[in-house]
Amino acid sequence: MSVTIAATASGSFTPTPVLGENVVNGDFLILRNRLAPDRKTGDGSDEETSWTFYFNEHPDFALFSPSQPLTSALLTLTLTPKDEQPGGIRGVTTDGFWIDSLGYAGATDEFQSLPLDEPATITVELLDRVPSYTSTAILGILFSIDGLFGGRISMHYQDDAIISFAQLELTQESL
C-alpha cells in the first residue's frame, strides 16, 4: 500500500504589479528584479517567485517515513506565460524551477508550447529531473532536523510567468 501526502500554494492569476517592491500573491512571493529596478514586479516578466509547501499540516504526514524511498514526487504548476522576446520567442521557454538547495531544474518540454497570456497547467515528475532530485535528497529536506524547515519544502520559479497554483504530491510505499 502506498501513502501520498500533498501540499499546495495558490494565488491570483492577475496580481497587482508594483514598482520596486516584492509582491505577495496569496501563498507566493514575487521578488523584485534587483538588476532592473525600473521594471514592475508582479507582471510575470523577468522575476522570481517563491513559495513553501507545508507537508507538516497534512493529516498523513506522520505516516511518512524518512527511511522509505519516494516512488513519486509530482509537481503541478498553473502558470500564465508572459514576456514575448524579440523575434516572437516566448520567454517562458527558458524558465525553470527548483527546490531550495537541490539546484535549478531548467526549462522542460512541458514549457515549450505554452501560449502567452493564457493560464496553463503542467505536471512534472521531479524524480525524473536533474540528478540532484533524488528520493534521498527530497526526503532529506522534508525531514530536516532544523525546526524551521521540518515538514516543509521551499520552491522557486524563474522568470517569465505568473504562478497561480502549485501542488507537490509525494508518494512512498508504507512500511
C-alpha positions in Angstrom: 0.0 0.0 0.0 1.2 3.5 -0.8 0.9 6.7 1.2 0.6 10.1 -0.6 0.8 13.5 1.0 0.2 16.7 -0.8 0.7 20.4 -0.2 -0.5 23.3 -2.2 0.1 27.0 -2.7 -2.3 29.4 -4.5 -2.6 33.0 -5.6 -4.2 35.2 -8.2 -4.0 34.9 -11.9 -3.6 38.7 -12.0 -1.6 40.1 -9.1 -1.3 43.9 -9.0 2.1 44.9 -10.3 4.1 47.5 -8.3 7.4 49.3 -9.0 10.5 48.5 -6.9 8.9 46.2 -4.3 8.2 42.5 -3.8 4.6 41.4 -4.4 2.7 39.0 -2.2 0.3 36.9 -4.4 -1.6 34.7 -2.0 0.9 32.0 -0.9 3.5 33.2 -3.4 6.1 35.9 -3.0 7.2 37.5 -6.3 10.6 39.0 -5.8 11.5 42.3 -7.4 14.2 42.2 -10.0 17.2 43.8 -8.4 19.0 44.0 -11.7 16.2 46.0 -13.3 14.8 48.4 -10.6 12.8 50.3 -13.2 10.6 47.2 -14.0 7.4 46.4 -12.3 7.1 43.4 -10.1 4.1 41.1 -10.5 3.6 41.4 -14.3 5.2 38.0 -14.9 8.3 39.3 -16.7 11.8 38.7 -15.6 11.0 37.9 -11.9 11.4 35.1 -9.4 8.5 33.6 -7.5 9.0 31.6 -4.3 6.7 29.6 -2.0 6.7 26.9 0.6 4.8 23.6 0.7 3.7 22.8 4.3 3.5 19.0 4.4 3.6 19.0 8.2 0.0 20.2 8.0 -1.2 17.1 6.1 -3.1 14.6 8.2 -1.0 11.7 6.9 2.4 13.4 7.4 3.0 11.2 10.5 2.7 8.1 8.2 5.6 9.2 6.1 9.0 7.8 6.8 12.4 9.3 6.1 13.8 5.8 5.5 11.2 4.7 2.8 12.2 5.9 -0.7 9.8 8.1 -2.6 8.1 6.4 -5.6 6.9 9.7 -6.9 7.3 13.5 -6.4 4.8 15.0 -8.7 4.8 18.8 -9.1 1.8 20.5 -10.7 2.0 24.2 -11.7 -0.6 26.5 -13.1 1.1 29.4 -14.7 0.4 32.2 -17.2 3.3 32.7 -19.5 4.4 36.3 -20.2 7.2 38.2 -21.9 7.4 37.6 -25.6 11.0 38.1 -26.6 12.2 39.8 -29.9 11.6 37.5 -32.8 8.4 36.1 -31.3 10.3 33.8 -28.9 8.2 33.1 -25.8 10.2 33.9 -22.7 8.7 31.0 -20.7 10.7 28.6 -22.9 13.8 29.4 -20.9 12.1 29.3 -17.5 12.7 26.8 -14.7 12.1 25.9 -11.1 14.0 24.5 -8.2 13.7 23.2 -4.7 15.9 25.1 -2.2 19.3 23.5 -2.1 18.7 21.0 -4.9 19.7 23.1 -7.9 18.0 24.5 -10.9 15.7 22.2 -12.9 15.8 24.2 -16.2 13.2 24.6 -18.9 11.3 21.4 -19.5 9.5 20.1 -22.5 6.2 20.9 -20.8 7.0 24.7 -21.0 7.8 24.7 -24.7 4.4 25.1 -26.3 2.5 27.1 -23.7 0.6 30.1 -25.2 1.2 33.6 -23.9 -1.2 35.2 -21.5 -3.3 32.1 -21.1 -3.3 30.0 -17.8 -1.9 26.5 -18.4 -1.3 23.6 -16.0 1.7 21.4 -16.3 2.8 18.4 -14.3 6.4 17.3 -13.8 7.7 14.2 -12.1 10.6 15.6 -10.1 12.3 12.2 -9.7 12.9 12.3 -13.5 14.7 15.7 -13.3 18.3 16.6 -12.8 20.5 14.1 -10.9 20.1 16.1 -7.6 16.4 15.4 -7.5 16.6 12.0 -5.8 14.3 10.5 -3.3 17.0 10.8 -0.7 17.6 14.4 -1.3 13.9 15.4 -1.3 13.2 13.4 1.9 16.3 15.0 3.4 14.8 18.4 3.0 11.3 17.2 4.1 12.7 15.7 7.3 15.4 18.2 8.0 16.2 18.3 11.7 16.2 22.1 11.6 13.0 23.1 13.2 12.5 25.9 10.7 12.2 23.5 7.8 10.8 20.2 9.2 7.9 19.1 7.1 8.4 21.9 4.6 9.8 22.2 1.1 10.5 25.6 -0.3 10.5 26.2 -4.1 11.2 28.9 -6.7 10.2 29.6 -10.3 12.0 31.9 -12.6 11.3 34.0 -14.6 8.6 34.8 -17.3 5.2 33.6 -15.9 2.7 34.3 -13.2 2.4 31.3 -10.9 -1.2 31.0 -9.6 -1.2 27.4 -8.3 1.4 24.8 -7.2 1.0 21.4 -5.7 3.6 18.8 -4.8 2.4 15.2 -4.2 4.9 12.9 -2.5 4.3 9.1 -2.6 6.0 6.2 -0.9 5.2 2.6 -0.1 4.0 2.2 3.5 6.1 0.2 6.0 
